Amino acid sequence: MKTKLKSLSALAALVAAVSFSPMSAMAMGDGECMHQNEQHFKKMETELGLSAQQKQSVKDLHAKCRAQNEPLMKQMGTERRALRTLIHADTVNEAAIRAQSGKIAAIEADLAVQRAQAAQLMRALLTPEQVKKLKAIQEKHTCGMGKTPPCGEGHHKRNN
């Protein structure tokens, strides 16, 4: 049972990574982004070696999380459009722009908490070995996200 719970957690992390990425925000309907997410998910299923039961559990969790996030995603779209309108207005209203940006930040924080909760549930679906594989995949994925090398010896040296 404990292994099953761990398996579910790791799988939740996988679903969270796939379903709550910025691309997923655009993929609330059908389209190219949704197709890319499905391909990514199938690749992860293969790399992690998910069982049929794990795949179904992930699918169920994904549906639950997506339904839970849908109102926040819609609200995010509305608030971002409002911010865009303020930014492109004829006059700059700094206070209004800051207030609107604060609304967006609050929604992003709520979504981040939900992603973390989903990730925890997903990891509970995976075996310890699958969790290790998932972490390695995630580490590999995040390495290319920044444009600068990781901090280390000589990273901050100046050419004098």
C-alpha positions in Angstrom: 0.0 0.0 0.0 2.8 2.4 0.9 4.6 1.7 -2.4 1.3 2.3 -4.2 0.9 5.6 -2.4 4.5 6.6 -3.4 3.8 5.6 -6.9 0.7 7.8 -7.0 2.7 10.8 -5.7 5.3 10.5 -8.4 2.7 10.1 -11.0 0.9 13.2 -9.6 4.1 15.1 -10.1 4.2 13.9 -13.7 0.6 15.0 -14.2 1.2 18.3 -12.5 4.2 18.9 -14.7 2.2 18.1 -17.8 -1.2 19.5 -16.9 -0.2 22.7 -15.2 2.6 24.0 -17.4 2.1 27.3 -19.1 1.3 25.4 -22.3 -1.5 23.7 -20.6 -3.0 27.1 -19.7 -3.3 27.6 -23.5 -4.5 24.1 -24.0 -7.7 24.2 -22.1 -9.4 23.3 -25.4 -8.3 21.2 -28.3 -5.3 22.3 -30.2 -1.6 21.9 -31.0 -0.5 22.6 -27.4 -2.8 19.9 -26.0 -1.5 17.4 -28.6 2.1 18.3 -27.5 1.1 17.7 -23.9 -0.4 14.3 -24.8 2.8 13.3 -26.6 4.9 14.4 -23.7 2.7 12.5 -21.3 3.0 9.3 -23.4 6.8 9.7 -23.5 6.9 10.0 -19.7 4.7 7.0 -19.3 7.1 5.0 -21.4 10.3 6.3 -19.7 8.8 5.6 -16.2 7.4 2.3 -17.2 4.0 2.9 -15.8 1.6 0.0 -15.3 -1.9 0.1 -16.7 -3.3 0.8 -13.3 -0.9 3.7 -12.8 -1.8 5.1 -16.2 -5.5 5.0 -15.3 -4.8 6.6 -11.9 -2.8 9.4 -13.5 -5.6 9.9 -16.0 -8.2 10.2 -13.2 -6.0 12.5 -11.2 -5.3 14.7 -14.2 -9.0 15.0 -14.9 -9.7 15.9 -11.3 -6.9 18.5 -11.2 -7.9 20.0 -14.5 -11.5 20.5 -13.3 -10.3 22.0 -10.1 -8.0 24.4 -11.9 -10.3 25.5 -14.7 -12.0 28.3 -12.8 -8.6 29.8 -11.8 -7.3 29.4 -15.4 -10.4 31.3 -16.7 -9.9 34.0 -14.1 -6.2 34.2 -15.0 -7.2 34.9 -18.6 -9.7 37.5 -17.6 -7.2 39.3 -15.3 -4.4 39.2 -17.9 -6.6 40.7 -20.5 -7.5 43.5 -18.1 -3.8 44.1 -17.4 -3.1 44.2 -21.1 -5.9 46.8 -21.5 -4.4 48.9 -18.7 -0.9 48.7 -20.3 -2.1 49.8 -23.7 -4.3 52.6 -22.4 -3.8 56.1 -23.6 -2.6 57.2 -20.2 -0.5 55.3 -17.7 -2.2 54.5 -14.4 0.6 53.0 -12.4 -1.6 52.2 -9.4 -4.2 50.3 -11.5 -1.4 48.4 -13.3 0.2 47.4 -9.9 -3.2 46.4 -8.5 -4.0 44.3 -11.5 -0.6 42.7 -11.4 -1.2 41.8 -7.8 -4.4 40.0 -8.7 -2.5 38.0 -11.3 0.2 37.2 -8.8 -2.4 35.9 -6.3 -3.9 33.6 -8.9 -0.5 32.4 -9.9 0.2 31.6 -6.2 -3.0 29.7 -5.9 -2.1 27.7 -9.0 1.4 27.0 -7.7 -0.1 25.6 -4.5 -2.4 23.4 -6.5 0.5 22.2 -8.7 2.4 21.2 -5.5 -0.5 19.3 -4.1 -1.1 17.5 -7.4 2.6 16.7 -7.6 2.5 15.1 -4.2 -0.5 13.0 -5.1 1.2 12.0 -8.3 4.4 10.9 -6.6 2.3 8.6 -4.4 1.3 6.7 -7.5 4.9 5.8 -8.4 7.4 3.2 -7.1 10.6 4.5 -5.5 12.5 3.6 -8.7 10.0 5.5 -10.8 10.3 8.5 -8.5 14.1 8.5 -9.0 13.6 8.3 -12.7 11.1 11.2 -12.6 13.5 13.3 -10.6 16.3 12.6 -13.1 14.0 13.6 -16.0 12.9 16.7 -14.2 16.5 17.7 -13.4 17.5 17.2 -17.0 14.5 19.3 -18.2 15.3 22.2 -15.9 19.0 22.3 -16.8 18.3 24.1 -20.0 15.8 26.6 -18.6 18.3 29.3 -17.7 20.7 31.1 -20.1 23.6 31.2 -17.6 25.6 28.2 -16.3 24.8 27.0 -12.8 26.4 28.9 -10.0 29.7 27.3 -9.0 33.3 28.1 -8.7 34.3 31.0 -11.0 30.7 31.7 -12.0 30.8 35.3 -10.7 34.4 36.0 -11.7 34.9 39.2 -13.6 37.4 39.7 -16.4 39.7 42.4 -15.0 
